[in-house]
Amino acid sequence: MILIGIGANLPYRDKSPRFTCTAALSHLAERGVTITCRSRWIESAPVPPSDQPWFTNGVALVKTTLGPEDLLAVLHHVETVFRRVRTVPNAPRALDLDLLAYHDLVSSTPPILPHPRLHERAFVVWPLAEIVPHWHHPTSGRTPLQMATALPPGQRIRWMAENPSDRQIRVTTDSSYR
């Protein structure tokens, strides 16, 4: 099971962060990354708290023949397409794509897997609970719901209403991933 996190809190070419997140998934599909399932979009306050705009976030379950290093390179390439500029940690961004998990691979060298903070972020854990509720974190063994009960306090999130334009990405249905 390969999982990626999607987020943005700055507009790209006068388009909303939600539009950018959806468009980024289409770009991934054009680069050999098949989106098999995507969570609903969620809005989240910045972590750590700051005065920057709220984020649009989601999680996608993907299939690819790319290895973890090549997949991460594709994620970074798509971020660049959407003018992601890396300045300081936790800065506002037009797009953020994270490799959350690559099957059961555990690695302490880049790409670090599973993502070292995924279990601490409500904007990752709750979407995971929605699309892969029975998935187990490769090192802790916890499910997304178990991780949700242990989240640090004070993270503000809210589910966004679905929009038909969000589903314009190419999504395949593969019941083996549900």
C-alpha positions in Angstrom: 0.0 0.0 0.0 1.5 3.3 -1.1 0.1 6.5 0.5 0.7 10.1 -0.2 -0.3 13.3 1.6 -1.5 16.3 -0.4 -1.7 19.9 1.0 -1.6 23.5 0.0 -2.4 26.9 1.6 -1.4 29.4 -1.0 -3.1 30.0 -4.3 -1.5 29.0 -7.6 -2.2 31.3 -10.5 -5.2 32.7 -8.8 -6.7 29.2 -8.2 -7.6 28.0 -4.7 -5.4 25.5 -2.8 -8.2 22.9 -3.2 -8.0 23.3 -7.0 -4.2 23.0 -6.9 -4.4 19.8 -4.8 -6.9 18.2 -7.3 -4.8 19.3 -10.3 -1.6 17.9 -8.7 -3.3 14.5 -8.5 -3.9 14.7 -12.3 -0.3 15.5 -12.8 0.7 12.5 -10.8 -1.5 10.3 -13.0 0.3 11.6 -16.0 3.6 10.5 -14.5 2.9 6.8 -13.9 1.2 7.2 -10.5 -2.3 5.8 -10.5 -4.6 7.3 -7.9 -6.8 4.4 -6.7 -8.6 6.3 -3.9 -8.6 9.7 -2.4 -10.0 11.0 0.9 -12.3 13.9 1.1 -10.6 17.2 1.4 -10.1 18.6 4.8 -9.2 22.1 6.0 -6.6 22.4 8.7 -5.1 25.1 10.8 -1.3 25.3 10.3 0.9 23.1 12.5 2.5 24.5 14.4 0.0 27.3 14.9 0.7 30.5 13.0 -1.1 33.3 11.3 -0.7 31.8 7.8 -3.9 30.6 5.9 -5.5 27.3 6.7 -4.5 24.3 4.5 -6.5 22.1 2.2 -5.3 18.5 2.8 -6.0 15.0 1.8 -4.5 11.6 1.4 -4.4 9.4 -1.7 -3.8 5.7 -2.1 -1.7 5.1 -5.2 -0.2 2.4 -7.4 3.0 2.8 -9.3 5.9 0.7 -10.5 8.3 3.5 -9.3 10.5 2.7 -6.3 10.3 5.0 -3.2 13.2 7.3 -4.3 11.8 7.7 -7.8 8.3 8.3 -6.5 9.6 11.0 -4.2 11.4 12.6 -7.1 8.1 12.6 -9.0 6.3 14.2 -6.0 9.0 16.9 -5.8 8.8 17.5 -9.6 5.0 18.0 -9.4 5.6 20.4 -6.5 8.0 22.4 -8.7 5.4 22.5 -11.5 3.1 24.3 -9.0 5.9 26.6 -8.0 6.6 25.1 -4.6 9.5 27.0 -3.1 11.3 25.5 -0.1 12.3 28.2 2.3 12.0 27.4 6.0 10.2 24.4 7.6 6.4 24.9 7.9 6.3 27.8 5.5 3.1 28.5 3.5 3.2 26.7 0.2 1.3 26.4 -3.1 1.7 22.6 -2.9 3.0 19.9 -0.6 3.2 16.3 -1.6 4.5 13.8 1.0 5.3 10.1 0.7 3.6 8.8 3.8 4.1 5.1 3.4 5.5 2.8 0.8 4.1 -0.7 1.5 5.6 -1.8 4.8 9.0 -0.3 4.1 10.8 1.2 7.0 13.8 3.4 6.2 15.7 6.0 8.2 17.5 7.3 5.1 15.8 9.5 2.5 13.0 8.9 1.8 12.3 8.4 5.5 9.5 5.9 5.7 7.0 5.8 7.0 6.7 9.6 7.2 8.1 10.5 10.6 5.3 12.8 11.6 2.2 11.3 10.0 0.9 9.9 13.3 1.1 13.4 14.9 -1.0 15.2 12.3 -4.8 15.2 12.4 -4.9 16.3 8.7 -3.2 13.0 7.8 -4.6 10.6 10.3 -8.3 11.4 9.8 -8.1 11.1 6.0 -6.2 7.8 6.4 -9.0 6.6 8.7 -11.5 7.4 5.9 -9.8 5.6 3.0 -7.6 2.8 4.7 -9.2 2.2 8.1 -7.6 -1.2 8.5 -4.1 -0.1 7.5 -1.4 -0.6 10.2 1.5 1.8 10.6 4.6 -0.2 9.8 6.5 0.6 13.0 3.8 1.2 15.6 1.3 -1.3 14.3 -1.5 1.2 15.1 -4.5 1.8 12.8 -5.4 5.3 11.8 -8.2 5.4 14.3 -5.8 4.3 17.1 -3.5 7.0 16.0 -6.3 9.5 16.0 -7.1 8.8 19.7 -3.4 9.7 20.5 -3.1 12.9 18.5 -1.6 15.9 20.3 -4.3 18.3 21.4 -5.3 21.6 19.7 -5.2 20.6 16.1 -8.1 22.2 14.3 -9.6 20.5 11.2 -12.9 20.5 9.4 -14.1 18.3 6.5 -14.9 20.2 3.3 -18.1 19.5 1.3 -17.4 17.4 -1.9 -17.4 19.3 -5.1 -18.0 17.5 -8.5 -14.9 19.2 -10.0 -12.8 17.4 -7.3 -13.5 14.1 -9.0 -12.2 15.1 -12.4 -8.9 13.2 -11.7 -8.5 9.8 -13.1 -9.3 7.4 -10.3 -9.4 3.7 -10.8 -11.5 1.4 -8.6 -9.6 -1.5 -7.1 -11.5 -3.1 -4.3 -8.4 -4.9 -3.1 -7.2 -1.6 -1.6 -10.4 -0.9 0.4 
